[in-house]
Amino acid sequence: MYVITGATGNTGKIVAENLLATGQKVRVVGRSAERLQGLVAKGAEAFTGSADDAAAMTQAFTGARAVYAMIPPDMKATDYRARQDRISDALSAAIAKAGVSHVVLLSSFGADKPAKTGPIVGLHVFEQKLNGISALNALYLRPGYFMENLLPQVGVVRSMGMMAGPLKGDVALPMIATRDIGEYAAGALEALKFTGKQTRELLGPRDVTMKEAAATVGAAIGKPGLSYTHAPAMMLKPAMVGMGISANVVDLILEMADSFNSGYAKALETRGPENTTPTGLDWFATNVFAPAFQGKAAGA
Ligand SMILES: NC(=O)c1ccc[n+]([C@@H]2O[C@H](COP(=O)([O-])OP(=O)(O)OC[C@H]3O[C@@H](n4cnc5c(N)ncnc54)[C@H](OP(=O)(O)O)[C@@H]3O)[C@@H](O)[C@H]2O)c1
């Protein structure tokens, strides 16, 4: 049986659905039985509990052939790093106590760095904790920048007629659709070919700048030539807090953006067939961003 944390989220849902589709036994973990219901209808067993509860997670992981582990984000956390560490403590303890032999961990590109990368530091720390469990076979997936990070731009485009954010417009980043991460993770869980501690970057089909992203998104929403502006932190911080993100999380996001802008945090693997994933930004723009934009437009 496979145990999937964050199972109602972007990547976990795809991992669970893919494993269920190939006839595997799957236990899905989340905080709400109601939100897990869709996966139960597809054959999964639901386990409700919080990722920071080591006793509950030990119960959830008991009997697992392998676990998909992740730190679920909370954009309203007042001390995001401390919350990440509580969750990675609980999940690591549960993995050790339940005697799990194989874990696929959702980490990030840049997780090789111990500091100055904002929320990615918490993923570096989680990798280190799993490194300390000697009998464990672990695959650290280090995906690039999620295309889904562009979704808050729906509101920016509506109100300002352009895209804006903390990334420099001409810095090319590996951008990946979360469904591709889920598919890769499901394949790795099913094959269980990894041994010891391994890392694997997942880089999307190609590196993309925010200026290119704006042009692609603009074409999909009927705004050709949509522009992108690299906005200063002093302007962004109040705007992001106004969107409901805690000041602490905003500071971490800005630190992460600086680490991408300077090239301090970057992909380490040479791009090749193993780390290049299929879904392009044009697909995301048409099938995810545009419907979100249209929905917002209709409701505005
Ligand atoms: N954004 C990026 O560019 C990027 C890049 C690389 C890596 N990452 C990492 O990717 C991860 C996020 O992955 P994702 O997008 O797949 O996740 P997600 O969709 O944001 O969330 C996953 C699920 O976790 C559950 N959850 C929230 N708090 C929980 C808690 N306390 N206990 C148990 N479950 C909880 C939620 O479900 P319920 O509400 O139903 O419980 C949620 O649906 C983060 O660790 C992030 O650092 C992000």
The ligand as a MOL file (V3000), in Angstrom:
LIG
                    3D

  0  0  0     0  0            999 V3000
M  V30 BEGIN CTAB
M  V30 COUNTS 48 52 0 0 0
M  V30 BEGIN ATOM
M  V30 1 N 5.4400 26.6720 -5.5670 0
M  V30 2 C 6.5980 26.2700 -6.0810 0
M  V30 3 O 7.1010 26.8390 -7.0620 0
M  V30 4 C 7.3220 25.0940 -5.4710 0
M  V30 5 C 8.4740 24.6310 -6.0830 0
M  V30 6 C 9.1310 23.5180 -5.5220 0
M  V30 7 C 8.6310 22.9110 -4.3880 0
M  V30 8 N 7.4870 23.4160 -3.8030 0 CHG=1
M  V30 9 C 6.9870 22.7460 -2.6050 0
M  V30 10 O 5.8330 22.0220 -2.9620 0
M  V30 11 C 5.0260 21.8160 -1.8030 0
M  V30 12 C 3.5740 22.0950 -2.1250 0
M  V30 13 O 3.0990 21.0840 -2.9870 0
M  V30 14 P 1.6000 21.0780 -3.5690 0
M  V30 15 O 1.4260 22.3240 -4.4200 0
M  V30 16 O 1.3670 19.7650 -4.1620 0 CHG=-1
M  V30 17 O 0.7390 21.2420 -2.2430 0
M  V30 18 P -0.6380 22.0220 -2.0100 0
M  V30 19 O -1.5190 21.7610 -3.1630 0
M  V30 20 O -0.3870 23.4460 -1.6560 0
M  V30 21 O -1.1680 21.3890 -0.6540 0
M  V30 22 C -1.2260 20.0450 -0.4050 0
M  V30 23 C -2.3120 19.6680 0.5740 0
M  V30 24 O -1.7890 19.6050 1.9080 0
M  V30 25 C -2.8910 19.5790 2.8020 0
M  V30 26 N -2.5210 20.1810 4.0780 0
M  V30 27 C -2.3800 21.4980 4.3850 0
M  V30 28 N -1.9970 21.6490 5.6640 0
M  V30 29 C -1.9110 20.3990 6.1740 0
M  V30 30 C -1.5680 19.8860 7.4490 0
M  V30 31 N -1.2510 20.6830 8.4630 0
M  V30 32 N -1.5740 18.5490 7.6250 0
M  V30 33 C -1.9070 17.7040 6.6090 0
M  V30 34 N -2.2360 18.1410 5.3880 0
M  V30 35 C -2.2450 19.4690 5.1770 0
M  V30 36 C -4.0080 20.3350 2.1200 0
M  V30 37 O -5.1200 19.4770 2.0770 0
M  V30 38 P -6.2710 19.5360 3.1750 0
M  V30 39 O -6.6080 20.9890 3.3410 0
M  V30 40 O -7.3490 18.7530 2.5190 0
M  V30 41 O -5.7010 18.9290 4.4100 0
M  V30 42 C -3.4880 20.5870 0.6940 0
M  V30 43 O -4.4240 20.2680 -0.2980 0
M  V30 44 C 5.5980 22.7030 -0.6990 0
M  V30 45 O 6.3660 21.9460 0.1890 0
M  V30 46 C 6.4880 23.6680 -1.4930 0
M  V30 47 O 7.5480 24.1730 -0.7250 0
M  V30 48 C 6.8280 24.4680 -4.3360 0
M  V30 END ATOM
M  V30 BEGIN BOND
M  V30 1 1 1 2
M  V30 2 2 2 3
M  V30 3 1 2 4
M  V30 4 1 4 5
M  V30 5 2 4 48
M  V30 6 2 5 6
M  V30 7 1 6 7
M  V30 8 2 7 8
M  V30 9 1 8 9
M  V30 10 1 8 48
M  V30 11 1 9 10
M  V30 12 1 9 46
M  V30 13 1 10 11
M  V30 14 1 11 12
M  V30 15 1 11 44
M  V30 16 1 12 13
M  V30 17 1 13 14
M  V30 18 2 14 15
M  V30 19 1 14 16
M  V30 20 1 14 17
M  V30 21 1 17 18
M  V30 22 2 18 19
M  V30 23 1 18 20
M  V30 24 1 18 21
M  V30 25 1 21 22
M  V30 26 1 22 23
M  V30 27 1 23 24
M  V30 28 1 23 42
M  V30 29 1 24 25
M  V30 30 1 25 26
M  V30 31 1 25 36
M  V30 32 1 26 27
M  V30 33 1 26 35
M  V30 34 2 27 28
M  V30 35 1 28 29
M  V30 36 1 29 30
M  V30 37 2 29 35
M  V30 38 1 30 31
M  V30 39 2 30 32
M  V30 40 1 32 33
M  V30 41 2 33 34
M  V30 42 1 34 35
M  V30 43 1 36 37
M  V30 44 1 36 42
M  V30 45 1 37 38
M  V30 46 2 38 39
M  V30 47 1 38 40
M  V30 48 1 38 41
M  V30 49 1 42 43
M  V30 50 1 44 45
M  V30 51 1 44 46
M  V30 52 1 46 47
M  V30 END BOND
M  V30 END CTAB
M  END
